[in-house]
Amino acid sequence: MEASDEWAARLVDRKKDMMIVSGFNVYRNEIEDVLAAHPKVRAVAAIGVPDEATSERIKVFVVPRDKSLTVEELQAFARLHLTGYKVPSLVEFRESLPLTSIGKVLRCELRDSE
């Protein structure tokens, strides 16, 4: 792989880390870090879902630590710590997230499931 090919691959990788919501750049790590700080959240992964009105909508997949966690509670927590356009509009609770052999979340599998 040439240096320019490696640079292009890195750019594409970083682009996947970013979502565009209503013209604003939103980085999934920021959303995941905030929601992971909620005491009832065990794990979280964020992806962008295509949307005609806003380019992308933020969807999070959440593995709850406490089964009493609700979508409304999670969104209210996000509103306290994130700008309005960064608050996930879609939340899906799961028992687990797909992981690589070293424990990283396989976001491509989550995107493909959409």
WOTA-V430973 format. One record per run of one state. SS is the DSSP state (H for helix, E for strand, L for the rest). FROM is the first residue (numbers start at 0). LEN is the number of residues. Records with the same first field share a line. If there is no record, write none. Layout:
SS->FROM-LEN + FROM-LEN
//
This chain:
L->0-2 + 21-2 + 36-4 + 51-3 + 64-6 + 81-2 + 86-3 + 93-5 + 99-5 + 105-1 + 113-1
H->2-15 + 27-9 + 70-11 + 83-3 + 106-7
E->17-4 + 23-4 + 40-11 + 54-10 + 89-4 + 98-1 + 104-1
//
